[in-house]
Every structure is written in C-alpha cells, then in structure tokens.
Amino acid sequence: MKLVRKLIGIILDSKTNTMQKIRWGIIGCGNVTEIKSGPAFNKVPNSELVAVMRRDEIKLRDYALRHQVPLTFTNGTDLIQCDQVDAIYIATPPDVRENYAMEAMKAGKPVYLEKPMALNVAACIRLKSASEQLGVKLSVAHYRRNLPLFMAVKKSLDQHSIGKVLSVNMTMLKYAGDNTKDPNNWRLNPTIAGGGYFYDLAPHQLDLLFYFFGKALSYKGKSYNKAGLYIAEDMVEGEILLEGAIPFKGIWNFCVEKGLEKDEFEIIGTTGSIRFPVFGLEILLEQNGVVQKVPFETPMHNQQNHIEKVVQYFLGKGENPCAANDAIQSMEVMESFVYGN
C-alpha cells in the first residue's frame, strides 16, 4: 500500500511540475476573498481564478459576476472534481476545512488553506500526514510573513540592527464589537472557529513570532471569559521560550472599551528596539536612543505576494512559503493557551 501511495505521489508531482499555469478554484468565497486574496489569483504570474463555490447561490453568482469568474458551484465536491480546476483554495470557516482539503488532495489537487489551517491540532496533523502520504502539495495562508513591513522587520533582525535580541512582548487590546450576540458571527463559536477572536487573529501574530525567531522550546498560558458576552475565551495570556533562549510574553484582551485598543509587537535588543502593530502600517525603530518611524503603504491585496510564492511552489519552481509544520506550531501553542492541551 505504501508503494502504491508513493507511486501515486510521484505521478501527481510530475503532473504538477509540467503545468505552466495554475487554474484555481475557491471553496468559500466570503469576505476574506473579496479583496485580500480572491483578485490576487488573476494578478500573479501563471495563475488564473476559474471557479468559485458557495452554498448561497445568489451570493455566489453575485461574486462570480463582480470578479468575472466563469465557473460556479454550490457544492464543494463538484468544484474539486472539475477537470478545469488544478488547485483548490479553501476559505471556509475552520470546521469544514479539513474535509474539503482531504477530498481535494485525494483527487490529486494541491491545496492552499486559510489560517488557522483546521479546527484543532489533531486535524492539522491529519492534513499534513495526508499530504505526505498522497504526495500532494499543501500550503497555508500565513501571508503576513510576505508583506513588506514584516519582511523589513526580518531583514532588520537578520542584520542585528538592535544588537542581540533580549526579549519579545506582544499586546493586543481590542474592542469586541457590537455583533457579539449575532448568531451568524461564527468567529465566536468554538465548534466552528476552534475558539474566539484569539483563534482568528493570533495565528498571524504567532506565525510572525516563529518566522522571526524559530521554534518554541516551551510554552504555557491561560485563557479566561471575563466579560461573559459569548461562550468563547475573551482574554488569553501566554509565555513562550524561543530558540536562543529568547523569552516572549503575550496578552490578548478582546473585552476592552472603545478608545483603549492597542496592537503592539515589541522586540527589545541590547542596542535598541523594534515596535510595530501586526495589523498596522509602520515600524518604530530605536537604535542607540534615536527613534526612526518607517511607514508602509496598504497593499491592494494582502495575500498577493504570498499567493505568488504558492503558485511557484505548486508549479515546482519554488519552496513552500508556509508548510503545514509552520502552521501546526502556531496551532499547538494556541491550543495549549486556550485549552491546556
């Protein structure tokens, strides 16, 4: 059986490497695909968006008309089995990502998964194993590592512009919004999202942490429901020991009042510091007591740089910009902080 799977993987990998263009199908063409990702599939080289799937047929056809997508499906299986689709981008809520991704990989089609890549760590590990056993490529949408601001931070760290890194802190204080009682707000339903807003935003932050500093050697954390506005956690605190014995402390509080919000990632070194918002557009670089503000423009499509690298990877012309192992590490830390696993 293992030999058969290996042979299938070789055949599928050979087929992918001979393709000159990736024809994409999106499963779950909701808000995240409107600007951040969807249009980018037609803007990067050797890539084309040819099909979209959504259960709501009215919203589906409206999306396809506005984005000029020729093929529409209300059933994910039908899109996956379509001969005109080479690769699948899954942008559904987390609870159904595993099933769609498994189905796509079994059909021999590489998968680009939104973050978090699945509902929990166990599901993520199953997806990684399936990708390896079937020989079908899998990549995850931790796209911030390929945005100019965070690439600049990485370059600055690699050049030791603030000396030796001593510690890292991250603070996110966020107003929960006025839709906490909305039954359609699936991001606050742990059975659909895995957790609350922490599970929606922390994957970006933790992925950057590991992108900058490597693996987590150890970690511990706690979660709370302070405000009681919904069933998921609304406050999380955690500590991580990173490679190089770098300590990290983070706090996420989603029940502060308007006007008290804060988004800061702080890296402290022996000769200075780097501060920036994970969801903002500037870096404050302090070197030997002198502070420099470095602004960045808002990209038209946040995922475009990352998608370009995914396309190259699927075509056999580049490395995986975010492998399953990277995403699993973030999920393991999140799950430990919230559920103590």
N, C-alpha and C positions, 0 to 999 in steps of 0.2 A: 504493500500500500504506500509506504514512504517513497519507493522508487517511482511509482505512478505519479504521486504528487510532485516529485522533483522534475520528472519529465514534462508534466503539465506546466510547471513554473518556467522551465527553460523555453518552452514553446511560446507562452504568453509574453515572457520578457523579450524574446526575439521579435515578436509581433509589434510590441510597443516601440522597440528601438528602430524599427523600419518605418514607422509613421513619420510623416512630415508635418502634420498638423493635428492638434487635439480638438476634437469636436465634443463640446461639453453639454451635459445635461444637469440641470439643477433640480434637486428634490427639496421642496420647501422654499418657494420664492416669496418670503416675507420681507419685513422691513430691513433686515440686515443686508439683503441682496439688492436693495433699491439703488444705493449709491456706493456703499463701502466695497462691495465685491462684484455684483452682477455685471455692470457695464465693463469692468476691467477685463473680463474674459474675451471681449471683442477688441481690446486695445493693446494687448500684449502680443508679441510676435508668435506665429504658428499656433494660434488659438482662436476658437470660434464658439460662441454660445448658440446651440441649435435647438435645445429643448428645455422646457420647464414643466414642473409638476406642482400642483397644489390641489387640495381636495375641494376647495371652494371654486367652482367653475367660473363664476362671474369675476372674482378677483384674479383668477388665473388668466382669463382671456384679456382682461384689462392690462395685466402685467406684460403679457406677450405682445400686445398691440403697442404699448408705450416703448418697449425695449426691442421691438422688431425681432422677436424670436419665432421662427417658423413652426415649431412643433410643440404641442401642448398635451399634457396628460393629467388626469385626475387620479391616477393610480401609479404608485412608485414602481411596481414590478413592470408595468408596461414600458415606462421610460427606460428602465435598466436593460430590458430585453430588446430595445430598439436598435436595429443594425446601424443607424445613422449616428449613434452616440458612442463615443470612445471612452469617455471618462465621466465620473459622477462627482458632483459637488453636493454634499449633504448639509443643508442649513435648516433642518427641522429643530424642534425642541429636543433636548438631550435624551429623553426617554426612548425615542424610536431610532436614534442614530445607529445604534449597534445593529439592529435588524436590517436596515437598509444597506449599511456598509457590508455586512456579511453577504447579503444577496448579490450586491454588485461585485464583490471580489470573487464569489463563486462563479459569476458569469464572466470572469476574466477581465473586469474593467477596473482600472486604478481609481482610488477614492481620495478625494480631498474633503476632510472633515472639519466642520466648525468646532470651535472650542466651547466648553470642555468636550473632549472627543466622545464621551459617553456619560452615562448616568453615574457610574461609580468605577472604582479601580478595577474590580473584577471584570467588568465589561471591557475596559480598555485593554486589559491583558489578553482577553479572548480575541479581540480585534488584532492585536499585534501578532499573536500566535497564528491566526488565520492568514494574515498577510504573508508571514514567513513560510508557512506550510504550502500555501497555494502559489507562492511566487508572484503575487500581485501587489503592486506598489500602493502604499498608504502614506498620506501626508496630512498634517494638522495645521489649522489656520491660526497659529500663534504669529500673526503677521507683524506685530509691533517691532520685533527684532529687525525687520527690514524697512522700517520707517527712518527717514533722515535724522530725526532728533536722537533716537536711541542708537543708531549707528555711530553718531558723533560721540555719544557717551562712551560707547565701547572703544572707539578709537582713542579717546582721551585716557581711558583706563589703561589700555594697552601701551600707551606712551608714557605712563606713570606721571601724568601731569599734576597729580596731587600727592605724589610720593607713594608710600606703601599704604594700602587700604587698611584702616584700623577697625571700622565698624560700619554697618548699614542699618538705616531705620526707614520705616515707611508708615505714613499715616494717611488714612482715608476716613474723613468725616463727611457724611453725605445725608442730605435730606431724603427721606424715603419716597416722597412724592404723595400725590393726592389719590393715587389709584391702588392703595394697599388693600382695599376691600373689594376690588374688581375681580370677580371670579375668572375672568379671561386673562388675568395677569399671571401667566404660568411661571414666570421667573420667581414667584414667591411660593410655589408649590413644590416641595421637595420630591414628591413622587414623579414629577415631570422634569424638574430642573436639577435635582440632586441636592439642592439646598436653597438658600435665598439669594439675595443680591450678591453675597460673597462669592457664590459659585459662578455668577455671571461676570464679575469684574476681577476677582483675584487671579484667575488663570493668566490674564495679561501681565499682572504685576509679578507673580511668582515666576513666570516664564522668563521675564526680563532679568530677574534676580539670578536665575541659573544660567542664563545666556551670558551675563556679565562675569559671574564668579564660579561657575562649575557646579558640582554636585552638592547636595545636602548630606552632611555627615551624620547629623542627628537633628531632631526637631520635636517640639512639644507645643501644645496650645489648648485653648478652651474656647467655647462658644456660649453665648447667652441669648435669651429672648428678653430684652429689657423693657421694651415699650408694649409688648403684647398686642401689636397691631395685626399680626399674622402668625402662622404656625412655625415658620422657618426662623432660624437664628437671625438676629439683627445686630449682633456685636461679636466680633472674633478678635482674639489676641493670640500671638504666637511668637516663638523664638526658634531660630534655625542656626546651626553651626555649619558654616560653609567651608569649602576647601580653603586651605591656607589659614585655618583657624580664625576665620572672619565671622564675628557674631552678627546676627540680624534680629531685629525686633520689629514686629508689625502690629498695627491695630486698625481694625475696620469697624466703624460705628455708623450704622445706617438709620439712626433714630435721633439725629441732631436737628435743631431748628434751622429754618432758612437763615442765611447770613453767617452761619457758623461752619460752613462747609470748608474742607481742606483736602488737598491732594498733593502730597509731597513725598518724594523719594529722595533720601539724603544719604550720600556716600562721604564718609569722613576719612581723610588721609593724613599722613604726617606733615604735609606742607600745604594742605588746603582742603576744599570740599567741592562736591558737585551736587546741586539740588535741582530737581525738575519735577513737574507733575506728569504722572503717567497718562493722564487724559488732557494734557495741555500742550503748549507750543513754545516753551522757552527753557533754556538751561541757565542757571546761575552758577558760574564757575569762579571759585575763590582760590587764588594762588598767592601765598605769602601775604595775606591781608588785603589783596586787591581783588575786587569783585567785578566780573565781566558778565553782562547779560547777553546771551546769544539767542535771538528769536528764530523761529521757524514758521513757514507758511503751512496752512492746512492743505493736505493733499486732496485732489479731487476725489480719488478712490483709495481709501486707506490700504486696501489689500493688493493694489496693483503690483507693487514691487515683489511682494511675496508670491502672488499668483504667477508672475513671470518665471520665478525660480521653480515653482511647482511644475509648470509646463515643461521647462528644460529637463527637470528630473524625470517626468513621465516619458519624455522622448529619448531618455538615455544620454542626455548631453550635460548633465549636471548632478550635483549632490542633492539629497533631500533637505529642503530648508527647515523642516521641523519633523523629525521622525517620531514614531509612537513612543519611544523611550523618553523623549523630552517631555511630551505631554503627560505621560504616566507619572513622572516625578512630581509635577505640579499637582496632579490629582491625589497622589499619595499624601502629600503634605496637607492639602485641603481637607481630605477625608479624616486625617488624624486630628486636625484642629477642631473640626465640627463634631465628629462622631467618636473620636478617641480610638480609632482603629489603628 
